[in-house]
């Protein structure tokens, strides 16, 4: 199992890094953020994180 590192400074969210992936809770705004990140990736912009999906 890959070890998780809790990241500091996330205001009220519990954000962790697992290997090269950052995991954060979703909120009502998340679908809009996911759509934006997917759009940026499709346009070839590599200065934003990639949206990889939602897990349990």
CHARMM internal coordinates of N, CA and C (Angstrom, degrees):
IC EDIT
DIST 1 N 1 CA 1.4520
DIST 1 CA 1 C 1.5227
ANGL 1 N 1 CA 1 C 108.92
DIST 1 C 2 N 1.3086
ANGL 1 CA 1 C 2 N 116.60
DIHE 1 N 1 CA 1 C 2 N 138.03
DIST 2 N 2 CA 1.4602
ANGL 1 C 2 N 2 CA 122.21
DIHE 1 CA 1 C 2 N 2 CA 179.89
DIST 2 CA 2 C 1.5144
ANGL 2 N 2 CA 2 C 109.62
DIHE 1 C 2 N 2 CA 2 C -78.49
DIST 2 C 3 N 1.3250
ANGL 2 CA 2 C 3 N 115.80
DIHE 2 N 2 CA 2 C 3 N 136.17
DIST 3 N 3 CA 1.4538
ANGL 2 C 3 N 3 CA 121.39
DIHE 2 CA 2 C 3 N 3 CA -179.91
DIST 3 CA 3 C 1.5289
ANGL 3 N 3 CA 3 C 111.23
DIHE 2 C 3 N 3 CA 3 C -75.28
DIST 3 C 4 N 1.3281
ANGL 3 CA 3 C 4 N 115.57
DIHE 3 N 3 CA 3 C 4 N 144.78
DIST 4 N 4 CA 1.4624
ANGL 3 C 4 N 4 CA 121.14
DIHE 3 CA 3 C 4 N 4 CA 179.01
DIST 4 CA 4 C 1.5190
ANGL 4 N 4 CA 4 C 110.24
DIHE 3 C 4 N 4 CA 4 C -105.31
DIST 4 C 5 N 1.3328
ANGL 4 CA 4 C 5 N 116.07
DIHE 4 N 4 CA 4 C 5 N 141.94
DIST 5 N 5 CA 1.4610
ANGL 4 C 5 N 5 CA 123.17
DIHE 4 CA 4 C 5 N 5 CA 177.26
DIST 5 CA 5 C 1.5248
ANGL 5 N 5 CA 5 C 107.74
DIHE 4 C 5 N 5 CA 5 C -115.05
DIST 5 C 6 N 1.3231
ANGL 5 CA 5 C 6 N 117.07
DIHE 5 N 5 CA 5 C 6 N 122.49
DIST 6 N 6 CA 1.4629
ANGL 5 C 6 N 6 CA 120.61
DIHE 5 CA 5 C 6 N 6 CA 177.44
DIST 6 CA 6 C 1.5214
ANGL 6 N 6 CA 6 C 107.85
DIHE 5 C 6 N 6 CA 6 C -74.66
DIST 6 C 7 N 1.3344
ANGL 6 CA 6 C 7 N 116.78
DIHE 6 N 6 CA 6 C 7 N 128.62
DIST 7 N 7 CA 1.4564
ANGL 6 C 7 N 7 CA 122.15
DIHE 6 CA 6 C 7 N 7 CA -179.78
DIST 7 CA 7 C 1.5218
ANGL 7 N 7 CA 7 C 109.31
DIHE 6 C 7 N 7 CA 7 C -94.40
DIST 7 C 8 N 1.3044
ANGL 7 CA 7 C 8 N 116.63
DIHE 7 N 7 CA 7 C 8 N 134.76
DIST 8 N 8 CA 1.4610
ANGL 7 C 8 N 8 CA 123.01
DIHE 7 CA 7 C 8 N 8 CA -178.82
DIST 8 CA 8 C 1.5201
ANGL 8 N 8 CA 8 C 110.94
DIHE 7 C 8 N 8 CA 8 C -84.82
DIST 8 C 9 N 1.3312
ANGL 8 CA 8 C 9 N 115.96
DIHE 8 N 8 CA 8 C 9 N 160.29
DIST 9 N 9 CA 1.4544
ANGL 8 C 9 N 9 CA 121.94
DIHE 8 CA 8 C 9 N 9 CA 172.69
DIST 9 CA 9 C 1.5099
ANGL 9 N 9 CA 9 C 114.62
DIHE 8 C 9 N 9 CA 9 C 84.98
DIST 9 C 10 N 1.3155
ANGL 9 CA 9 C 10 N 119.11
DIHE 9 N 9 CA 9 C 10 N 17.65
DIST 10 N 10 CA 1.4473
ANGL 9 C 10 N 10 CA 121.83
DIHE 9 CA 9 C 10 N 10 CA -177.76
DIST 10 CA 10 C 1.5125
ANGL 10 N 10 CA 10 C 114.54
DIHE 9 C 10 N 10 CA 10 C -90.19
DIST 10 C 11 N 1.3312
ANGL 10 CA 10 C 11 N 117.93
DIHE 10 N 10 CA 10 C 11 N 29.52
DIST 11 N 11 CA 1.4572
ANGL 10 C 11 N 11 CA 122.91
DIHE 10 CA 10 C 11 N 11 CA -179.29
DIST 11 CA 11 C 1.5211
ANGL 11 N 11 CA 11 C 108.93
DIHE 10 C 11 N 11 CA 11 C 56.06
DIST 11 C 12 N 1.3306
ANGL 11 CA 11 C 12 N 118.76
DIHE 11 N 11 CA 11 C 12 N -104.64
DIST 12 N 12 CA 1.4591
ANGL 11 C 12 N 12 CA 120.55
DIHE 11 CA 11 C 12 N 12 CA -177.61
DIST 12 CA 12 C 1.5255
ANGL 12 N 12 CA 12 C 112.26
DIHE 11 C 12 N 12 CA 12 C -111.42
DIST 12 C 13 N 1.3047
ANGL 12 CA 12 C 13 N 118.71
DIHE 12 N 12 CA 12 C 13 N -0.79
DIST 13 N 13 CA 1.4613
ANGL 12 C 13 N 13 CA 122.35
DIHE 12 CA 12 C 13 N 13 CA -176.96
DIST 13 CA 13 C 1.5169
ANGL 13 N 13 CA 13 C 111.73
DIHE 12 C 13 N 13 CA 13 C -89.29
DIST 13 C 14 N 1.3148
ANGL 13 CA 13 C 14 N 115.63
DIHE 13 N 13 CA 13 C 14 N 150.81
DIST 14 N 14 CA 1.4649
ANGL 13 C 14 N 14 CA 122.62
DIHE 13 CA 13 C 14 N 14 CA 173.19
DIST 14 CA 14 C 1.5246
ANGL 14 N 14 CA 14 C 106.49
DIHE 13 C 14 N 14 CA 14 C -96.05
DIST 14 C 15 N 1.3266
ANGL 14 CA 14 C 15 N 116.24
DIHE 14 N 14 CA 14 C 15 N 103.06
DIST 15 N 15 CA 1.4668
ANGL 14 C 15 N 15 CA 121.86
DIHE 14 CA 14 C 15 N 15 CA -176.47
DIST 15 CA 15 C 1.5191
ANGL 15 N 15 CA 15 C 108.41
DIHE 14 C 15 N 15 CA 15 C -112.27
DIST 15 C 16 N 1.3260
ANGL 15 CA 15 C 16 N 116.71
DIHE 15 N 15 CA 15 C 16 N 131.98
DIST 16 N 16 CA 1.4570
ANGL 15 C 16 N 16 CA 121.22
DIHE 15 CA 15 C 16 N 16 CA -179.08
DIST 16 CA 16 C 1.5231
ANGL 16 N 16 CA 16 C 110.19
DIHE 15 C 16 N 16 CA 16 C -129.56
DIST 16 C 17 N 1.3244
ANGL 16 CA 16 C 17 N 114.76
DIHE 16 N 16 CA 16 C 17 N 155.60
DIST 17 N 17 CA 1.4660
ANGL 16 C 17 N 17 CA 121.46
DIHE 16 CA 16 C 17 N 17 CA 173.06
DIST 17 CA 17 C 1.5155
ANGL 17 N 17 CA 17 C 107.44
DIHE 16 C 17 N 17 CA 17 C -111.04
DIST 17 C 18 N 1.3242
ANGL 17 CA 17 C 18 N 115.68
DIHE 17 N 17 CA 17 C 18 N 130.16
DIST 18 N 18 CA 1.4580
ANGL 17 C 18 N 18 CA 122.63
DIHE 17 CA 17 C 18 N 18 CA 175.17
DIST 18 CA 18 C 1.5172
ANGL 18 N 18 CA 18 C 106.10
DIHE 17 C 18 N 18 CA 18 C -122.07
DIST 18 C 19 N 1.3259
ANGL 18 CA 18 C 19 N 116.26
DIHE 18 N 18 CA 18 C 19 N 106.40
DIST 19 N 19 CA 1.4709
ANGL 18 C 19 N 19 CA 122.78
DIHE 18 CA 18 C 19 N 19 CA -173.77
DIST 19 CA 19 C 1.5297
ANGL 19 N 19 CA 19 C 108.13
DIHE 18 C 19 N 19 CA 19 C 58.89
DIST 19 C 20 N 1.3323
ANGL 19 CA 19 C 20 N 118.70
DIHE 19 N 19 CA 19 C 20 N -119.52
DIST 20 N 20 CA 1.4661
ANGL 19 C 20 N 20 CA 122.24
DIHE 19 CA 19 C 20 N 20 CA -179.29
DIST 20 CA 20 C 1.5255
ANGL 20 N 20 CA 20 C 112.97
DIHE 19 C 20 N 20 CA 20 C -100.09
DIST 20 C 21 N 1.3343
ANGL 20 CA 20 C 21 N 116.90
DIHE 20 N 20 CA 20 C 21 N 17.21
DIST 21 N 21 CA 1.4609
ANGL 20 C 21 N 21 CA 121.41
DIHE 20 CA 20 C 21 N 21 CA -176.47
DIST 21 CA 21 C 1.5204
ANGL 21 N 21 CA 21 C 109.90
DIHE 20 C 21 N 21 CA 21 C -118.34
DIST 21 C 22 N 1.3367
ANGL 21 CA 21 C 22 N 116.58
DIHE 21 N 21 CA 21 C 22 N 134.26
DIST 22 N 22 CA 1.4677
ANGL 21 C 22 N 22 CA 121.94
DIHE 21 CA 21 C 22 N 22 CA 175.55
DIST 22 CA 22 C 1.5203
ANGL 22 N 22 CA 22 C 107.53
DIHE 21 C 22 N 22 CA 22 C -101.53
DIST 22 C 23 N 1.3344
ANGL 22 CA 22 C 23 N 115.36
DIHE 22 N 22 CA 22 C 23 N 129.72
DIST 23 N 23 CA 1.4615
ANGL 22 C 23 N 23 CA 121.91
DIHE 22 CA 22 C 23 N 23 CA -179.67
DIST 23 CA 23 C 1.5216
ANGL 23 N 23 CA 23 C 108.83
DIHE 22 C 23 N 23 CA 23 C -112.35
DIST 23 C 24 N 1.3156
ANGL 23 CA 23 C 24 N 115.16
DIHE 23 N 23 CA 23 C 24 N 134.64
DIST 24 N 24 CA 1.4653
ANGL 23 C 24 N 24 CA 120.33
DIHE 23 CA 23 C 24 N 24 CA 179.47
DIST 24 CA 24 C 1.5179
ANGL 24 N 24 CA 24 C 109.02
DIHE 23 C 24 N 24 CA 24 C -143.26
DIST 24 C 25 N 1.3424
ANGL 24 CA 24 C 25 N 116.84
DIHE 24 N 24 CA 24 C 25 N 154.69
DIST 25 N 25 CA 1.4637
ANGL 24 C 25 N 25 CA 119.49
DIHE 24 CA 24 C 25 N 25 CA 177.79
DIST 25 CA 25 C 1.5237
ANGL 25 N 25 CA 25 C 110.89
DIHE 24 C 25 N 25 CA 25 C -66.13
DIST 25 C 26 N 1.3307
ANGL 25 CA 25 C 26 N 115.89
DIHE 25 N 25 CA 25 C 26 N 153.33
DIST 26 N 26 CA 1.4533
ANGL 25 C 26 N 26 CA 119.98
DIHE 25 CA 25 C 26 N 26 CA 176.76
DIST 26 CA 26 C 1.5241
ANGL 26 N 26 CA 26 C 109.48
DIHE 25 C 26 N 26 CA 26 C -95.18
DIST 26 C 27 N 1.3231
ANGL 26 CA 26 C 27 N 115.65
DIHE 26 N 26 CA 26 C 27 N 157.47
DIST 27 N 27 CA 1.4567
ANGL 26 C 27 N 27 CA 122.02
DIHE 26 CA 26 C 27 N 27 CA 177.94
DIST 27 CA 27 C 1.5122
ANGL 27 N 27 CA 27 C 109.64
DIHE 26 C 27 N 27 CA 27 C -138.42
DIST 27 C 28 N 1.3119
ANGL 27 CA 27 C 28 N 116.50
DIHE 27 N 27 CA 27 C 28 N -174.15
DIST 28 N 28 CA 1.4697
ANGL 27 C 28 N 28 CA 120.50
DIHE 27 CA 27 C 28 N 28 CA -178.26
DIST 28 CA 28 C 1.5265
ANGL 28 N 28 CA 28 C 111.80
DIHE 27 C 28 N 28 CA 28 C -62.34
DIST 28 C 29 N 1.3216
ANGL 28 CA 28 C 29 N 117.48
DIHE 28 N 28 CA 28 C 29 N -24.37
DIST 29 N 29 CA 1.4638
ANGL 28 C 29 N 29 CA 123.32
DIHE 28 CA 28 C 29 N 29 CA -178.74
DIST 29 CA 29 C 1.5287
ANGL 29 N 29 CA 29 C 113.02
DIHE 28 C 29 N 29 CA 29 C -84.46
DIST 29 C 30 N 1.3029
ANGL 29 CA 29 C 30 N 117.62
DIHE 29 N 29 CA 29 C 30 N -13.96
DIST 30 N 30 CA 1.4674
ANGL 29 C 30 N 30 CA 121.92
DIHE 29 CA 29 C 30 N 30 CA -170.97
DIST 30 CA 30 C 1.5246
ANGL 30 N 30 CA 30 C 114.37
DIHE 29 C 30 N 30 CA 30 C -56.90
DIST 30 C 31 N 1.3463
ANGL 30 CA 30 C 31 N 120.30
DIHE 30 N 30 CA 30 C 31 N -44.32
DIST 31 N 31 CA 1.4756
ANGL 30 C 31 N 31 CA 118.23
DIHE 30 CA 30 C 31 N 31 CA 179.13
DIST 31 CA 31 C 1.5253
ANGL 31 N 31 CA 31 C 112.78
DIHE 30 C 31 N 31 CA 31 C -56.89
DIST 31 C 32 N 1.3245
ANGL 31 CA 31 C 32 N 118.22
DIHE 31 N 31 CA 31 C 32 N -37.10
DIST 32 N 32 CA 1.4747
ANGL 31 C 32 N 32 CA 120.95
DIHE 31 CA 31 C 32 N 32 CA 178.78
DIST 32 CA 32 C 1.5225
ANGL 32 N 32 CA 32 C 110.73
DIHE 31 C 32 N 32 CA 32 C -67.45
DIST 32 C 33 N 1.3148
ANGL 32 CA 32 C 33 N 116.83
DIHE 32 N 32 CA 32 C 33 N -41.37
DIST 33 N 33 CA 1.4721
ANGL 32 C 33 N 33 CA 120.61
DIHE 32 CA 32 C 33 N 33 CA 178.80
DIST 33 CA 33 C 1.5217
ANGL 33 N 33 CA 33 C 109.82
DIHE 32 C 33 N 33 CA 33 C -65.57
DIST 33 C 34 N 1.3265
ANGL 33 CA 33 C 34 N 117.73
DIHE 33 N 33 CA 33 C 34 N -42.62
DIST 34 N 34 CA 1.4704
ANGL 33 C 34 N 34 CA 121.40
DIHE 33 CA 33 C 34 N 34 CA 179.77
DIST 34 CA 34 C 1.5233
ANGL 34 N 34 CA 34 C 110.41
DIHE 33 C 34 N 34 CA 34 C -61.88
DIST 34 C 35 N 1.3342
ANGL 34 CA 34 C 35 N 116.38
DIHE 34 N 34 CA 34 C 35 N -42.13
DIST 35 N 35 CA 1.4627
ANGL 34 C 35 N 35 CA 120.84
DIHE 34 CA 34 C 35 N 35 CA 178.67
DIST 35 CA 35 C 1.5339
ANGL 35 N 35 CA 35 C 110.98
DIHE 34 C 35 N 35 CA 35 C -62.88
DIST 35 C 36 N 1.3133
ANGL 35 CA 35 C 36 N 116.64
DIHE 35 N 35 CA 35 C 36 N -43.23
DIST 36 N 36 CA 1.4658
ANGL 35 C 36 N 36 CA 120.52
DIHE 35 CA 35 C 36 N 36 CA 178.37
DIST 36 CA 36 C 1.5277
ANGL 36 N 36 CA 36 C 111.38
DIHE 35 C 36 N 36 CA 36 C -63.13
DIST 36 C 37 N 1.3293
ANGL 36 CA 36 C 37 N 117.47
DIHE 36 N 36 CA 36 C 37 N -46.10
DIST 37 N 37 CA 1.4651
ANGL 36 C 37 N 37 CA 120.69
DIHE 36 CA 36 C 37 N 37 CA -179.65
DIST 37 CA 37 C 1.5286
ANGL 37 N 37 CA 37 C 110.82
DIHE 36 C 37 N 37 CA 37 C -62.66
DIST 37 C 38 N 1.3333
ANGL 37 CA 37 C 38 N 117.24
DIHE 37 N 37 CA 37 C 38 N -40.91
DIST 38 N 38 CA 1.4669
ANGL 37 C 38 N 38 CA 120.12
DIHE 37 CA 37 C 38 N 38 CA 177.43
DIST 38 CA 38 C 1.5308
ANGL 38 N 38 CA 38 C 111.17
DIHE 37 C 38 N 38 CA 38 C -64.59
DIST 38 C 39 N 1.3206
ANGL 38 CA 38 C 39 N 117.15
DIHE 38 N 38 CA 38 C 39 N -40.45
DIST 39 N 39 CA 1.4649
ANGL 38 C 39 N 39 CA 121.03
DIHE 38 CA 38 C 39 N 39 CA 177.99
DIST 39 CA 39 C 1.5307
ANGL 39 N 39 CA 39 C 110.87
DIHE 38 C 39 N 39 CA 39 C -61.75
DIST 39 C 40 N 1.3275
ANGL 39 CA 39 C 40 N 116.55
DIHE 39 N 39 CA 39 C 40 N -46.68
DIST 40 N 40 CA 1.4654
ANGL 39 C 40 N 40 CA 120.15
DIHE 39 CA 39 C 40 N 40 CA 179.74
DIST 40 CA 40 C 1.5228
ANGL 40 N 40 CA 40 C 111.23
DIHE 39 C 40 N 40 CA 40 C -60.01
DIST 40 C 41 N 1.3243
ANGL 40 CA 40 C 41 N 116.41
DIHE 40 N 40 CA 40 C 41 N -41.48
DIST 41 N 41 CA 1.4679
ANGL 40 C 41 N 41 CA 119.78
DIHE 40 CA 40 C 41 N 41 CA 179.14
DIST 41 CA 41 C 1.5282
ANGL 41 N 41 CA 41 C 110.88
DIHE 40 C 41 N 41 CA 41 C -63.65
DIST 41 C 42 N 1.3440
ANGL 41 CA 41 C 42 N 117.26
DIHE 41 N 41 CA 41 C 42 N -43.37
DIST 42 N 42 CA 1.4626
ANGL 41 C 42 N 42 CA 121.03
DIHE 41 CA 41 C 42 N 42 CA 179.38
DIST 42 CA 42 C 1.5242
ANGL 42 N 42 CA 42 C 112.13
DIHE 41 C 42 N 42 CA 42 C -63.15
DIST 42 C 43 N 1.3331
ANGL 42 CA 42 C 43 N 116.95
DIHE 42 N 42 CA 42 C 43 N -28.31
DIST 43 N 43 CA 1.4626
ANGL 42 C 43 N 43 CA 121.29
DIHE 42 CA 42 C 43 N 43 CA 179.08
DIST 43 CA 43 C 1.5271
ANGL 43 N 43 CA 43 C 112.19
DIHE 42 C 43 N 43 CA 43 C -83.19
DIST 43 C 44 N 1.3391
ANGL 43 CA 43 C 44 N 117.01
DIHE 43 N 43 CA 43 C 44 N -3.21
DIST 44 N 44 CA 1.4593
ANGL 43 C 44 N 44 CA 120.86
DIHE 43 CA 43 C 44 N 44 CA 178.57
DIST 44 CA 44 C 1.5171
ANGL 44 N 44 CA 44 C 114.06
DIHE 43 C 44 N 44 CA 44 C 87.82
DIST 44 C 45 N 1.3207
ANGL 44 CA 44 C 45 N 117.64
DIHE 44 N 44 CA 44 C 45 N 8.48
DIST 45 N 45 CA 1.4684
ANGL 44 C 45 N 45 CA 120.85
DIHE 44 CA 44 C 45 N 45 CA 178.61
DIST 45 CA 45 C 1.5182
ANGL 45 N 45 CA 45 C 108.71
DIHE 44 C 45 N 45 CA 45 C -78.43
DIST 45 C 46 N 1.3322
ANGL 45 CA 45 C 46 N 116.29
DIHE 45 N 45 CA 45 C 46 N 122.72
DIST 46 N 46 CA 1.4604
ANGL 45 C 46 N 46 CA 119.30
DIHE 45 CA 45 C 46 N 46 CA -177.26
DIST 46 CA 46 C 1.5276
ANGL 46 N 46 CA 46 C 112.86
DIHE 45 C 46 N 46 CA 46 C -111.38
DIST 46 C 47 N 1.3285
ANGL 46 CA 46 C 47 N 117.58
DIHE 46 N 46 CA 46 C 47 N 18.56
DIST 47 N 47 CA 1.4580
ANGL 46 C 47 N 47 CA 121.29
DIHE 46 CA 46 C 47 N 47 CA 179.99
DIST 47 CA 47 C 1.5170
ANGL 47 N 47 CA 47 C 113.85
DIHE 46 C 47 N 47 CA 47 C -95.68
DIST 47 C 48 N 1.3284
ANGL 47 CA 47 C 48 N 117.31
DIHE 47 N 47 CA 47 C 48 N 7.98
DIST 48 N 48 CA 1.4654
ANGL 47 C 48 N 48 CA 121.66
DIHE 47 CA 47 C 48 N 48 CA 179.77
DIST 48 CA 48 C 1.5289
ANGL 48 N 48 CA 48 C 108.14
DIHE 47 C 48 N 48 CA 48 C -124.85
DIST 48 C 49 N 1.3268
ANGL 48 CA 48 C 49 N 116.85
DIHE 48 N 48 CA 48 C 49 N 156.51
DIST 49 N 49 CA 1.4712
ANGL 48 C 49 N 49 CA 118.48
DIHE 48 CA 48 C 49 N 49 CA 176.61
DIST 49 CA 49 C 1.5226
ANGL 49 N 49 CA 49 C 110.88
DIHE 48 C 49 N 49 CA 49 C -66.02
DIST 49 C 50 N 1.3196
ANGL 49 CA 49 C 50 N 116.11
DIHE 49 N 49 CA 49 C 50 N 154.12
DIST 50 N 50 CA 1.4645
ANGL 49 C 50 N 50 CA 120.90
DIHE 49 CA 49 C 50 N 50 CA 176.11
DIST 50 CA 50 C 1.5141
ANGL 50 N 50 CA 50 C 109.47
DIHE 49 C 50 N 50 CA 50 C -89.16
DIST 50 C 51 N 1.3268
ANGL 50 CA 50 C 51 N 116.25
DIHE 50 N 50 CA 50 C 51 N 139.58
DIST 51 N 51 CA 1.4549
ANGL 50 C 51 N 51 CA 120.95
DIHE 50 CA 50 C 51 N 51 CA 173.95
DIST 51 CA 51 C 1.5169
ANGL 51 N 51 CA 51 C 107.40
DIHE 50 C 51 N 51 CA 51 C -83.63
DIST 51 C 52 N 1.3286
ANGL 51 CA 51 C 52 N 117.21
DIHE 51 N 51 CA 51 C 52 N 118.92
DIST 52 N 52 CA 1.4609
ANGL 51 C 52 N 52 CA 121.53
DIHE 51 CA 51 C 52 N 52 CA -175.41
DIST 52 CA 52 C 1.5171
ANGL 52 N 52 CA 52 C 113.19
DIHE 51 C 52 N 52 CA 52 C -100.91
DIST 52 C 53 N 1.3386
ANGL 52 CA 52 C 53 N 117.60
DIHE 52 N 52 CA 52 C 53 N -16.02
DIST 53 N 53 CA 1.4488
ANGL 52 C 53 N 53 CA 120.16
DIHE 52 CA 52 C 53 N 53 CA 179.44
DIST 53 CA 53 C 1.5146
ANGL 53 N 53 CA 53 C 111.76
DIHE 52 C 53 N 53 CA 53 C 132.17
DIST 53 C 54 N 1.3139
ANGL 53 CA 53 C 54 N 114.35
DIHE 53 N 53 CA 53 C 54 N -172.94
DIST 54 N 54 CA 1.4599
ANGL 53 C 54 N 54 CA 122.21
DIHE 53 CA 53 C 54 N 54 CA -178.65
DIST 54 CA 54 C 1.5199
ANGL 54 N 54 CA 54 C 107.67
DIHE 53 C 54 N 54 CA 54 C -121.81
DIST 54 C 55 N 1.3267
ANGL 54 CA 54 C 55 N 115.90
DIHE 54 N 54 CA 54 C 55 N 134.59
DIST 55 N 55 CA 1.4668
ANGL 54 C 55 N 55 CA 119.81
DIHE 54 CA 54 C 55 N 55 CA 177.07
DIST 55 CA 55 C 1.5271
ANGL 55 N 55 CA 55 C 109.65
DIHE 54 C 55 N 55 CA 55 C -120.63
DIST 55 C 56 N 1.3135
ANGL 55 CA 55 C 56 N 115.39
DIHE 55 N 55 CA 55 C 56 N -178.22
DIST 56 N 56 CA 1.4673
ANGL 55 C 56 N 56 CA 120.30
DIHE 55 CA 55 C 56 N 56 CA 179.57
DIST 56 CA 56 C 1.4940
ANGL 56 N 56 CA 56 C 109.37
DIHE 55 C 56 N 56 CA 56 C -70.46
END
COOR INIT
IC SEED 1 N 1 CA 1 C
IC BUILD
